[in-house]
Amino acid sequence: MSFNSLQFILLLVLVVLTYWRLRLRGQNRLLLLASYVFYGWWDWRFLLLLVVTTVIDFAIGIRIEEAVGERAKRVWLVSQLVFNLGILAFFKYANFFIDSAQQVADALGLEWSAPVLRIILPVGISFFVFHEISYAVDIFRGRLRAERSLATYALFIAYFPLLAAGPIERAWHLLPQLRTERRRPNREQVYSGILLIITGIFKKVVIADTVAVVANAVFARPEGRGFIPLAVGAVAFAIQIYGDFSGYTDVARGTSRLLGIEVFRNFEQPYLSTSITQFWRTWHISLSSWLHDYLYIPLGGNQRGRFGTYRNLFLVMLIGGLWHGAAWTFVIWGGLHGVALAVHRALGAYEPRGRPGVPGLRDVPKILGTFTLVTALWVFFRAESLGDAFAFFRNMTNGPIGSVPGAWKADLLTVGLFAVLVLAMDLVDRRRAVLRPLQWSPVLQGALVGAALVGILVWSGTAPVPFIYFQF
């Protein structure tokens, strides 16, 4: 049984109505119960897996802290990594490795029949495993004290707004908020939280699900289409995945704000990036920063010389691609992003850290170039196989329109309109410190919120499209 948006909203309303009548311990217990109900709704067996890994990682975290000497601490840390990565490898990559081995055997002419495993991928397993790994590593590094309350740690792992698709929180940021009394949000926080939820649902239901129709049709049958229809389909998917994923994280942030909890901002207008490096500092920020802190830095970061830096960038993105899914398409997608990052670093381009500034007219060529690169690589992410991805690009040589153009003009108009809408929303968000949308006149705010709600009601009648990142 799927857990749809309406059920999520009903769960949220029930939680919030009761939540602020309780003290800290009651609030945490309520959130933990809601989180387990939310997760167990898909399949109670997945809930059992979540509980078992939580209890084991909780115990190992204490062992890491109490172990005498770095060697003993490292033994416990390695055991935790082996345990969690082993679970992730079994559920997410077992069939991938078996299928790949079968393909190699077939290519070598070996008579070998691979075993058939019917493994169902638990929702959000990559997210809660990364939570557990970062928690143990931070204890080992001395940045964090091990949590002594099993209920509090369980809530950190299972917190329902983040459980299915992130953002990937850090224990040093979320656990202190779960340990201390939370202040009831003021009027501005309540309003901004509700606005984030409405914005997130609007991005998902109105923007992402609408352009998904175009993307799905083009990727399902690229044969005979020309460059323009295929490019429109690729841009449609770029808009879909952005609206889909950033919409979910907006809902997660807004929900948490109503509960007196602040979580990481996961997107900072990535399609306004002027380089591939800036893109990865503004897209899925919680994942890219996780990979930087727990993979890139341990590999040596940029302290191993020029070629060591290039190697590390490539390896991190290769693993990041594999994290997204057990398929060669994701591996190639991640590897090509790693090559692009290495090339950008080799060119000596400097990218200041921190929140990017407002782009000017002179930045437009760089923005368009970066968006074109990112969109082209999304083809590998979206395609069902490498063969499909290469066929997609090969069909682009069929001419501007191709022999089977279909309704490409209507698709172009639809994608163009939603691209302009996304651009307008991102430009306002990028200039939020100056424009201060929360301080706009009540009439203008009411008109925008009303229009968003009308759009959600009108578009919600269509067939629901699952969140893309639920599969990771």
C-alpha positions in Angstrom: 0.0 0.0 0.0 1.4 3.4 -0.9 1.5 6.4 1.4 0.1 9.3 -0.6 0.3 13.1 0.0 -3.2 13.2 1.6 -2.3 10.6 4.1 0.9 12.4 4.9 -1.0 15.7 5.4 -3.5 13.9 7.7 -0.7 12.4 9.7 1.0 15.8 10.0 -2.2 17.5 11.2 -2.8 14.8 13.8 0.8 15.0 15.1 0.8 18.8 15.3 -2.5 19.1 17.0 -1.2 16.8 19.8 2.4 17.7 19.7 2.5 21.1 21.4 0.3 19.8 24.3 3.2 17.6 25.4 6.5 18.0 27.1 9.8 17.0 25.4 9.6 13.2 26.2 6.0 13.0 25.1 6.8 15.0 21.9 9.7 12.6 21.0 7.6 9.5 21.7 4.8 10.9 19.5 7.2 11.7 16.7 8.8 8.3 16.9 5.4 6.6 16.8 4.4 8.7 13.8 7.7 8.0 12.1 7.2 4.2 12.5 3.6 4.4 11.3 4.7 6.4 8.3 7.5 4.0 7.4 5.6 0.8 8.3 2.7 1.8 6.1 4.7 0.6 3.0 5.7 -2.8 4.5 6.0 -3.7 8.1 9.0 -5.9 7.3 10.9 -2.8 6.4 10.0 -1.3 9.8 11.5 -4.4 11.5 14.8 -3.8 9.5 14.8 -0.2 10.6 14.3 -1.1 14.3 17.0 -3.8 14.2 19.6 -1.6 12.6 18.8 1.3 15.0 19.3 -0.9 18.1 22.6 -2.3 16.8 24.0 1.0 15.7 22.9 2.6 19.0 24.9 0.0 20.9 28.0 0.2 18.7 28.0 4.0 19.0 28.4 3.7 22.8 31.1 1.1 22.3 33.1 3.4 20.0 33.0 6.1 22.6 33.8 3.9 25.6 36.6 1.9 23.8 40.1 2.6 25.2 42.6 3.5 22.5 42.2 4.5 18.9 42.7 0.9 17.7 39.8 -0.4 19.7 37.6 2.5 18.6 38.6 1.8 15.0 37.6 -1.9 15.4 34.1 -0.9 16.5 33.8 1.7 13.8 34.8 -0.8 11.1 32.3 -3.3 12.4 29.6 -0.6 12.2 30.6 0.3 8.6 30.7 -3.4 7.6 27.3 -4.0 9.2 25.6 -1.0 7.5 27.3 -1.2 4.2 26.6 -4.9 4.1 22.9 -4.3 4.6 22.9 -1.6 1.9 24.9 -3.9 -0.4 22.5 -6.8 0.0 19.2 -5.0 -0.4 20.3 -2.5 -3.0 23.2 -4.0 -5.0 23.0 -7.8 -4.7 21.0 -8.3 -7.9 23.1 -5.7 -9.7 26.3 -7.6 -8.9 24.8 -10.9 -9.7 23.5 -9.6 -13.1 26.8 -8.0 -13.9 28.6 -11.3 -13.1 26.2 -13.2 -15.3 26.9 -10.7 -18.2 30.7 -11.2 -17.7 30.3 -15.0 -17.7 28.2 -14.9 -20.9 30.8 -12.7 -22.6 33.5 -15.2 -21.7 31.4 -18.1 -22.9 31.2 -19.7 -19.4 28.3 -21.9 -18.5 27.1 -20.4 -15.3 23.5 -19.7 -14.2 23.3 -16.9 -11.7 21.0 -17.4 -8.7 17.7 -15.5 -8.7 17.0 -13.3 -5.7 13.7 -11.6 -5.2 14.8 -8.7 -3.1 12.5 -5.7 -2.4 14.4 -2.4 -1.8 13.3 -0.8 1.5 12.2 2.8 1.0 14.8 5.4 1.9 17.4 2.8 2.9 20.3 4.8 1.5 19.2 7.8 3.6 19.0 6.2 7.0 22.1 4.1 6.4 24.0 7.4 5.7 22.6 8.8 8.9 23.9 5.9 10.9 27.3 5.9 9.3 27.9 9.6 9.8 26.8 9.3 13.5 29.4 6.6 14.1 32.2 8.4 12.3 31.5 11.6 14.2 31.7 9.7 17.5 35.0 8.2 16.4 36.4 11.6 15.4 35.4 13.0 18.8 33.0 15.5 17.3 30.0 13.9 19.0 29.1 12.2 22.2 27.2 8.9 21.9 23.5 9.2 22.5 22.5 7.4 25.7 18.7 7.5 25.1 17.6 4.7 22.6 14.3 6.5 22.0 16.1 9.8 21.1 18.6 8.0 18.8 15.7 6.0 17.2 13.9 9.3 16.5 17.1 10.7 14.9 17.2 7.8 12.5 13.5 7.5 11.8 12.3 11.1 11.9 9.5 10.9 9.4 9.9 14.1 7.4 13.4 13.0 6.4 13.1 9.2 6.4 12.0 8.5 2.9 14.1 11.0 0.9 16.2 13.2 3.1 17.7 15.7 3.5 20.6 13.7 5.0 20.9 15.2 8.5 23.9 15.1 10.7 23.7 13.9 14.3 25.6 17.0 15.6 22.8 19.2 14.1 19.6 17.2 14.7 20.3 15.3 18.0 20.7 18.5 20.1 17.3 19.7 18.9 15.8 16.3 19.9 17.4 16.5 23.4 16.2 19.9 24.5 12.8 21.5 25.0 11.6 23.1 21.8 10.1 26.5 21.6 6.7 26.8 20.1 7.1 28.5 16.7 6.1 32.1 16.4 3.7 33.5 13.9 6.4 34.1 11.2 7.8 30.6 11.7 4.4 29.0 11.4 3.6 31.0 8.3 7.0 30.2 6.7 6.5 26.5 7.5 3.1 26.4 6.0 4.4 28.3 2.9 7.2 25.8 2.5 4.7 22.9 2.6 2.4 24.6 0.0 5.4 25.5 -2.2 6.7 21.9 -2.0 3.4 20.4 -2.9 3.0 22.9 -5.7 6.4 22.0 -7.1 5.6 18.3 -7.0 2.0 18.2 -8.1 1.8 21.1 -10.5 5.3 21.4 -11.9 7.0 18.0 -11.6 4.1 15.7 -12.4 3.0 17.8 -15.4 6.4 17.8 -17.1 6.8 14.2 -16.2 4.1 13.3 -18.8 6.4 14.8 -21.5 9.6 13.3 -20.1 8.0 9.8 -19.8 6.6 9.9 -23.3 9.9 11.0 -24.9 12.1 8.6 -22.9 9.7 5.7 -23.6 9.9 6.1 -27.4 12.9 8.1 -28.6 13.0 6.3 -31.9 12.3 8.5 -34.9 12.3 11.7 -32.8 14.7 14.5 -33.8 16.9 16.8 -31.8 14.3 19.3 -30.7 11.7 16.8 -29.4 14.4 14.8 -27.6 16.0 18.0 -26.1 12.5 19.0 -24.9 12.1 15.6 -23.2 15.5 15.9 -21.5 14.7 19.4 -20.2 11.3 18.1 -19.0 13.1 15.5 -16.9 15.5 18.1 -15.6 12.6 20.2 -14.4 10.7 17.1 -13.1 13.5 15.8 -10.9 14.2 19.3 -9.5 10.5 20.0 -8.8 10.0 16.5 -7.4 13.0 16.4 -5.1 13.2 20.0 -4.0 9.4 19.9 -3.5 9.8 17.0 -1.1 12.5 18.7 0.9 10.5 21.9 1.1 7.7 19.9 2.6 10.2 18.2 5.0 11.6 21.6 6.1 8.2 23.2 6.5 6.9 20.2 8.5 9.9 20.3 10.8 9.6 24.1 11.3 6.0 23.6 12.5 7.4 21.1 15.0 10.1 23.5 16.2 12.9 21.6 14.4 15.2 23.1 11.8 16.7 20.8 9.1 19.2 21.4 6.4 18.4 23.4 3.3 19.0 20.9 0.5 18.8 23.1 -2.6 20.0 26.6 -3.5 18.7 27.2 -7.0 21.1 24.7 -8.7 20.0 25.5 -12.2 21.3 29.1 -11.8 24.8 27.7 -11.3 27.6 29.1 -13.4 29.7 26.0 -13.3 29.5 22.3 -12.5 31.3 22.9 -9.2 28.7 25.4 -8.1 25.9 23.0 -9.3 27.1 20.4 -6.8 27.3 22.9 -4.1 23.7 23.8 -4.6 22.1 20.5 -5.7 21.2 17.9 -3.0 23.5 19.8 -0.6 23.2 17.3 2.2 24.5 14.5 0.0 27.3 16.4 -1.6 28.5 17.7 1.8 28.2 14.2 3.2 30.3 12.8 0.4 32.8 15.7 1.0 33.1 15.1 4.7 33.0 11.3 4.9 34.6 10.3 1.6 36.5 13.1 -0.2 38.4 14.2 2.9 39.3 10.7 4.1 40.6 10.0 0.6 42.9 12.9 1.0 40.8 15.7 -0.5 43.0 18.2 -2.3 46.0 17.4 -0.2 47.4 14.7 -2.4 48.6 16.8 -5.3 46.9 17.8 -8.5 46.2 14.3 -9.9 45.3 13.0 -6.4 42.6 15.7 -6.3 41.3 14.7 -9.7 41.2 11.1 -8.7 39.4 11.8 -5.5 36.8 14.0 -7.3 36.2 11.2 -9.8 35.9 8.4 -7.2 33.6 10.4 -4.9 31.2 11.1 -7.8 31.5 7.6 -9.1 30.4 6.3 -5.6 27.8 9.0 -5.4 26.3 7.8 -8.7 26.2 4.2 -7.4 24.6 5.5 -4.2 21.7 6.7 -6.4 20.9 3.3 -7.9 22.2 -0.2 -8.7 22.7 0.3 -12.4 25.5 1.1 -14.8 23.5 4.2 -15.9 24.0 5.7 -12.4 27.7 4.7 -12.4 28.3 6.4 -15.7 26.2 9.4 -14.7 28.3 9.8 -11.5 31.6 9.1 -13.3 30.9 11.8 -15.9 30.1 14.3 -13.3 33.4 13.4 -11.6 35.2 14.0 -14.9 33.5 17.3 -15.3 34.4 18.4 -11.8 38.0 17.3 -12.4 38.2 19.2 -15.7 36.7 22.3 -14.1 39.3 22.1 -11.3 42.1 21.5 -13.8 41.1 24.7 -15.7 41.9 26.6 -12.5 38.5 28.1 -12.1 37.9 29.5 -8.6 34.5 28.9 -7.0 34.0 30.8 -3.7 32.1 28.8 -1.1 29.0 30.0 0.6 25.7 31.0 -0.8 26.0 32.0 -4.5 25.2 35.6 -5.5 22.5 36.9 -7.8 23.4 36.1 -11.4 23.9 39.0 -13.9 23.5 39.1 -17.7 27.2 38.3 -18.2 26.6 35.0 -16.3 23.8 33.8 -18.7 26.2 32.0 -21.1 27.8 30.1 -18.1 24.4 29.3 -16.7 23.1 28.0 -20.0 26.3 26.0 -20.6 26.1 24.4 -17.1 22.4 23.6 -17.5 23.1 22.0 -20.9 25.8 19.8 -19.4 23.7 18.8 -16.4 20.6 18.1 -18.6 22.6 16.0 -21.0 24.0 13.9 -18.1 20.4 13.5 -16.7 19.8 11.3 -19.8 21.9 8.6 -18.2 20.2 9.1 -14.9 16.7 8.7 -16.5 17.4 6.0 -19.0 16.5 2.4 -18.2 19.8 1.1 -19.5 23.0 2.3 -21.1 21.7 1.1 -24.4 18.7 3.3 -24.0 20.8 6.3 -23.1 23.1 5.9 -26.1 20.0 5.4 -28.3 18.6 8.6 -27.0 21.7 10.6 -28.0 21.9 8.7 -31.3 18.4 9.7 -32.3 19.3 13.3 -31.9 21.1 13.0 -35.2 17.8 12.3 -37.0 17.5 16.0 -37.8 15.8 18.9 -36.0 12.3 17.2 -35.8 12.8 13.6 -36.9 10.4 11.4 -38.8 8.0 10.8 -35.8 7.8 14.3 -34.2 4.6 13.7 -32.3 3.1 16.7 -30.4 6.5 18.3 -30.0 5.2 21.9 -30.3 2.7 21.3 -27.5 5.5 19.7 -25.4 7.8 22.6 -26.1 5.2 25.1 -25.0 4.4 23.1 -21.8 8.1 22.7 -20.9 8.9 26.3 -21.8 6.1 27.7 -19.6 7.1 25.6 -16.6 10.8 26.4 -17.1 9.9 30.1 -16.9 7.9 29.4 -13.8 10.8 27.6 -12.1 13.2 30.3 -13.2 10.9 33.0 -11.7 10.6 31.1 -8.4 14.3 30.5 -8.2 15.2 34.1 -8.9 12.9 35.3 -6.1 14.4 32.7 -3.8 18.0 33.7 -4.8 17.1 37.3 -3.9 15.1 36.5 -0.8 17.3 38.6 1.4 16.5 41.7 -0.6 13.0 41.0 -1.8 11.8 39.6 1.5 8.8 37.7 0.2 7.5 37.0 3.7 7.1 40.8 4.1 5.1 41.4 0.9 1.7 42.9 1.2 -1.0 40.5 2.5 -3.0 41.0 -0.7 -0.1 39.8 -2.9 0.8 37.0 -0.6 -2.8 35.8 -0.4 -3.1 36.0 -4.2 0.0 33.8 -4.7 -0.9 31.3 -2.0 -4.4 31.1 -3.4 -3.2 30.6 -6.9 -0.8 27.8 -5.7 -3.7 26.1 -3.8 -6.0 26.3 -6.8 -3.2 24.8 -9.0 -2.7 22.0 -6.5 -6.4 21.2 -6.4 -6.8 21.3 -10.2 -3.7 19.2 -10.9 -4.2 16.7 -8.0 -6.9 15.0 -9.9 -4.4 13.5 -12.3 -2.7 10.1 -11.8 -0.1 10.4 -9.0 3.5 10.1 -9.9 5.7 8.6 -7.2 8.6 10.7 -5.8 11.7 9.9 -7.8 14.0 9.7 -4.7 11.8 7.2 -2.9 13.5 4.5 -4.9 16.9 5.4 -3.4 
